[in-house]
Amino acid sequence: MRHLFLLLAVSLLLCGCGGNRQPTGPERHYQLTGRVVALNPANHTATIDAAAIPNFMEAMTMEYPIRSRAEFQKLHTGDKITATVNVSDDGYNLSNIHTDTAGK
């Protein structure tokens, strides 16, 4: 599992080192379900303990940038969420976040 995360992190880092290259493909979207483990307001990120995402990655806990300030502000540690993982040549982030605070 750590190897997959390391591979994803290195791949995303290398994607950012391409300078002025043209995008190679469209943004891809995956459904995420998980629980908010930590929030980082300074970096606008949330650490999510997420279930496996079919055809993308195994279950793991990792930090995700949140696309919208309004969506970030509604998150609380312990919230169960569903969201869209947006993956592009420029990196990844979460959007369309729905919380289930009753599921804490």
Secondary structure by P-SEA (a helix, b strand, c coil): caaaaaaaaaaaaaaaacccccccccbbbbbbbbccccccccccccccccccccccccbbbbbbbbccaaaaaaccccccbbbbbbbccccccccccccccccc
